[in-house]
Amino acid sequence: MIHRGLLLPCFLVVVLLWTLPAVADEVRLADGSRLIGEIVIMEQEVLHLKTTFAGEIKVAWTEVVCLNSDKDHTFVLMSQEVLNGQATCPSHGHIQIVDERIGKLPELSLEDVTVINPSPPAPAISYKASVTAGGSVNTGNTDSKAGNASAKFEARSKRHRFSLGAKHNYAEDDDELTARKSTGSLKYDFFLTQKLYIYAQALFERDDMQDINLRSAMGPGLGYQFLDSQRASLFAEVGVSYFNEDYDEGEDQHYTSGRWSVGFDYELLPERVKFFHFHEGYHSLQESGSYYLRSEQGFRFLLIGNLFANIEVDYDYNNKPLAGKDKSDTTYIFGLAYEHAF
């Protein structure tokens, strides 16, 4: 129960809160419409307004004729001058900024405003990393176990991109080894233009089932980044590599090869379902018909936060393996993946 002595103060507080004006921005359009909300940003001729009745809406800046705000915003003018303050509307098609320290600034045309509340500049270097792991264990009538793990890291600036990758697959059945393969890669890209780049790359593999102590390939090339956004990435590369296969018992092979690669990532449902594909091939320039191909592709489904369910198929093809060895290997991977960008 509220004490009688507190009734009057509580009543005054309620009345005061009721009479205080709600903090909001007002946008008037050329057709006479009046929108109330919070200005989020205006860039590329589109004003983003957060409303209580329809969430965030987008309005063409060319349709805006009047702007009033109850809080400070940052305005970037065509002259690159930056102003901070509240907006008032002296007349249709014009704006006046009120700076609390200086007061009212000269009246401007809305056409002079190019950006409102500009996004913070992108970091000079951005990073992406991911870790994937999966496995299985069977006991009883079937005694087997299998595991796989992989990690990727990328550092990117405007002109430079550095990538690292590692993967390991292992399996045994009734204490007999059925799969053990390790892969490592590193690559450096230097962008000549926004999309065209030159690269230097190296690949290292060990595959016990193929009797390979070390398969290595390294060399330079030329690449083109067709797409590069959060939702889609597509690149293609061509180059030359020194290709070497060191066998445990068989005869070693080494030759100069042509290299090609294609990488494609696409969010089928933004931030929820991702498709990914990568393949690269090495074709001998000295021994006709000798080539090696490796690829990985699959889907990732968002579970929570940055954690995904990972379904992947890896396929390798060597058209000239050792006697008694198959030309192709297919690995099916089911597990969890964690991705982080910073």
PyMOL commands that set and color helices and strands:
alter all, ss='L'
color gray80, all
select helices_A, chain A and resi 4-19+61-63+110-112+208-210
alter helices_A, ss='H'
color red, helices_A
select strands_A, chain A and resi 25-29+34-43+46-51+55-60+64-68+73-77+82-88+94-99+103-104+108-109+113-116+126-138+144-156+160-173+176-191+196-207+212-228+232-247+253-269+273-284+291-304+307-318+328-341
alter strands_A, ss='S'
color yellow, strands_A
deselect
rebuild
show_as cartoon
